Amino acid sequence: MWVLSASGCRWLGAAGSLAVAVGGWAAGTLPARGGWGLWEPRGSALTLAGALLAYLGLTLLVAAWWRYGVLLARGVRDGVLTTLAWWTGPLLLAPPLYSKDVYSYIAQGAMVLEGHDVYGGGPSVLGPGDLGADAAASVGGHWTETPAPYGPAFLVLAQLVVRATGGEIVPAVLGMRLLAIAALALIVWAVRGLGGGRGGPDGALWLAALNPLLLIHVVGGMHNDGLMIGLMLAGVLLAVRGRWVLGCVLVGLAMMIKSPAVVALLFIGVMIARRDGGGARGLAKGLVLPGLVAGAVAAVATLLAGTGFGWLRTQSVAGTIHTALSVSSDLGLGLGLLLGDDPDPVKAVVQNLGLLVAVVIILVLAWRAWKGLLDPVLGLGLALVALVALSPMVQPWYLLWGTAVVASVAWRGRAGQVLTVLSAALVYETALDGRTPWYGFVVAGVVLVGGLVWTRRDPWGEGASPPLRPLERAAD
């Protein structure tokens, strides 16, 4: 059947993406005010129709992506970048989709311009006459009073967007989407440079960039995770090519978007240590120098941004918001309710234990990479997946942190196949308007079970490249 061919998948996915975008005009995360008559509530009937259309479109997109990946795994060659353009295009002018976070970004940029301490209060400090007031009124309930958990580099970008657009909702959102597209381009460049392992860069781009989870949450929802991933991957690529100082500079900038990028410094340090012979001197160099470079970048970025070092104390604020995808938070809450009237102390202990286990796993992966038993880039990807799985707050798009890295060197491996299933399942967890309804978890669960059955019946095999391929390439 033509629809099962690569060309058919391209058309099917484009139709799905268009349906999601059109549905978003009626049922997306529309602003509370300031939508210029374009992004406005359309009434309950149209909202329901838009939501149903988007669900149908999302399912078409996931089905097309899944089939496309199977074809690439079987050796079919196709223009993945062309397909990416087709699937991305319909989302460019859509209102915010699946999340209200972009309104927080705009409001936080306006807070800095208005002279407020973005690390001391939330968007609610913006009054009716202030720049960005419409964005502040549209921020999701959890984040209205929450200080920014993002680094100063991202706040500088948010300020630039607000300054250029006057804080008007529609142009400001489109300005943030330009940043998302730039992040996507950076991810594509870095993934292609890293090569994808066995099967080549086409499959790597399929899992890392063509992934519906990335399309709807980075392009559609404009989450700044895309910028963090792009800068981090670019830094890793430069380190693989032997330019580790510049690579650490980019990772330092990624940290100034979102802090989890710091994990990349450990694995860049492993590359440095391996390249220096793997002895005590090389190990000391690898453990110290990346941190010094990235720390200097963080300090300079903070001073230039003028926002202060408050970001150091706000890195944990997201953990205070309970998300059902966090295993440690769910387990801690359940144990806390069983053991007493106030579950918070028990919950905090379990969350910290989860982070401790994540740190142990990350260190074990780094040790294996240092011993030559694991590709350092693959180790980084697996480490980020472990960090997400054991974090006190987990959102669906957090999976992209590790998925993009794993895809860049080992998309054909078992890890890549499992991440494919998780990506396909998690796109259903969040509704078009940013809510997390119960039926989203049900659909995600069905897709997850079906996908895991598929991995057992049609395993792609361990497609990772030899453990030290990136280091070998850097030495050429």
C-alpha positions, -999 to +999 in steps of 0.1 A: +000+000+000+012+035-009+003+049+025+028+024+041+057+037+020+081+065+030+063+089+007+029+079+021+042+084+057+054+119+048+020+129+035+002+112+064+024+129+090+019+162+074-018+158+074-016+149+111+005+179+119-019+202+101-049+187+120-031+194+153-024+230+143-060+236+131-074+220+162-051+243+183-068+274+169-100+263+187-087+242+216-050+251+222-036+269+252-052+302+241-043+334+261-066+348+287-066+381+267-046+398+240-051+373+213-059+399+187-091+381+178-070+353+163-064+332+194-097+335+212-121+309+227-145+297+200-173+283+221-177+248+236-188+231+204-158+243+183-135+237+213-146+201+214-143+197+177-108+212+177-097+189+205-110+158+187-094+169+154-061+174+172-063+139+188-070+124+154-041+144+139-017+134+167-026+098+161-019+101+124+014+118+131+025+091+156+015+063+133+033+079+103+064+085+124+064+049+138+061+034+103+087+057+089+111+046+116+105+009+108+113+016+071+145+034+080+155+005+103+149-019+074+173+001+052+150+024+033+166+057+024+145+088+023+148+126+027+143+129+064+150+166+064+123+171+038+099+151+060+109+172+090+100+204+071+067+190+060+057+180+095+070+212+112+055+237+087+019+235+098+028+242+135+047+274+128+017+298+130-004+278+155-012+292+189+007+276+219-001+239+220-001+214+249+013+239+275+010+274+289+047+276+297+055+301+269+033+327+287+056+322+317+087+328+295+072+360+281+061+372+315+095+365+330+113+384+302+089+413+309+096+411+347+133+417+341+125+447+318+102+461+344+128+458+371+113+429+391+134+401+406+125+372+384+141+348+410+122+363+439+086+362+427+063+350+400+045+366+370+017+378+393+039+408+402+031+423+368+002+448+371-024+456+345-004+484+330+029+466+330+047+452+300+038+415+296+006+418+317-015+398+292+011+370+293+011+370+331-027+367+331-024+337+308+002+318+329-009+284+343-020+284+379+010+265+393+035+290+379+018+324+387+036+327+420+066+306+412+101+322+406+119+314+374+138+281+375+157+290+343+192+304+339+200+340+329+209+331+293+173+321+286+160+352+304+181+374+281+165+357+251+130+362+266+138+398+272+149+403+236+116+388+224+095+410+247+115+441+238+111+434+201+073+427+203+063+451+230+051+421+250+021+416+227+009+380+230+007+370+194+040+384+181+058+374+213+046+338+210+058+337+174+091+352+185+095+324+210+086+299+183+115+313+162+138+304+191+123+269+191+130+265+154+166+277+160+169+250+187+155+224+163+181+234+136+209+231+162+197+196+172+196+186+136+232+199+130+246+182+161+228+148+155+240+147+119+275+154+131+275+127+157+265+102+129+237+081+145+257+049+149+248+018+128+220+029+104+234+064+099+221+099+106+187+095+089+175+072+117+191+094+143+172+124+130+141+104+129+142+096+166+158+129+178+142+156+156+112+141+138+099+127+171+063+138+176+071+144+213+096+171+202+074+185+174+044+191+197+063+202+228+093+221+214+078+235+182+042+235+192+047+242+229+080+262+226+095+246+257+130+259+263+142+223+267+148+224+230+174+251+234+191+233+263+193+200+242+205+218+211+233+237+229+243+206+249+244+183+219+264+209+200+289+211+229+292+173+230+298+172+192+326+197+195+341+178+224+340+146+203+359+164+176+386+174+201+374+210+206+364+204+242+370+240+255+344+254+230+322+224+237+322+232+274+314+268+267+283+256+248+274+232+276+278+261+300+253+281+280+230+251+280+232+251+318+222+287+317+190+277+299+182+247+322+205+231+347+203+194+338+228+200+310+255+199+337+255+161+334+272+165+300+303+180+316+310+147+334+310+127+301+330+154+283+355+149+312+355+112+305+364+120+268+392+142+280+405+116+304+404+089+278+422+110+253+449+118+278+456+081+284+431+073+311+456+077+339+453+097+371+465+129+354+440+126+326+413+118+351+420+148+372+421+170+341+388+155+329+371+160+363+383+196+368+387+215+336+352+211+321+336+224+353+360+254+354+352+264+318+314+260+322+315+277+356+333+307+341+306+308+314+278+307+340+294+335+360+300+357+330+265+350+316+249+359+350+269+392+353+261+402+317+224+394+321+222+415+352+196+392+368+218+382+397+227+347+410+192+339+423+190+311+398+212+291+422+184+290+448+154+284+424+166+252+408+144+231+431+112+251+428+098+229+401+101+199+425+074+214+447+048+209+420+035+173+419+034+156+386+020+121+381+049+110+359+074+113+388+078+078+403+096+091+434+069+118+441+041+093+436+058+068+459+067+094+485+031+108+485+016+073+489+040+064+517+034+097+534-004+093+534+000+058+548+024+069+576+008+101+588-014+131+582+013+152+566+029+134+537+053+161+527+083+151+549+081+115+537+077+126+502+107+148+504+128+120+517+118+096+489+124+123+463+159+129+476+165+091+476+154+090+440+179+117+431+206+099+450+200+067+430+201+088+398+235+102+408+248+067+415+236+054+381+251+084+364+285+078+381+284+041+372+277+050+335+306+075+336+329+049+351+320+024+324+326+050+297+360+058+313+369+021+313+361+019+276+330-003+281+305+023+269+304+050+243+306+083+264+279+099+243+256+069+247+264+070+285+253+106+286+220+098+270+213+070+293+223+091+323+198+118+313+171+092+309+179+079+345+179+115+358+144+121+344+130+088+356+141+095+391+134+133+393+109+148+417+092+165+388+087+149+354+070+163+323+066+143+291+090+164+271+118+158+297+123+124+280+137+143+250+169+152+271+182+117+268+164+106+237+181+131+215+215+121+228+209+083+226+195+088+190+227+106+179+249+075+184+226+044+189+191+048+176+191+013+163+199-002+197+174-016+222+175+017+242+165+036+211+136+013+204+123+016+240+127+054+238+106+052+206+078+035+225+080+059+254+079+089+231+049+076+212+031+070+245+039+102+262+025+124+235-010+115+247-004+124+284-010+161+279-042+175+263-041+203+237-051+229+262-023+219+286-043+198+310-034+163+320-067+144+319-072+109+331-079+096+296-045+108+284-029+084+308-051+056+296-043+061+260-006+065+269-007+032+288-023+014+259+003+027+235+031+018+259+019-018+263+014-023+226+048-008+219+066-030+244+050-060+228+063-048+194+098-044+207+098-081+218+084-093+185+105-071+162+137-061+180+161-039+161+191-054+179+219-037+197+228-012+170+253+009+190+286+017+175+319+005+190+324+019+225+350+045+216+339+055+182+335+093+190+370+094+206+385+075+176+369+100+152+383+129+172+417+115+169+416+111+131 
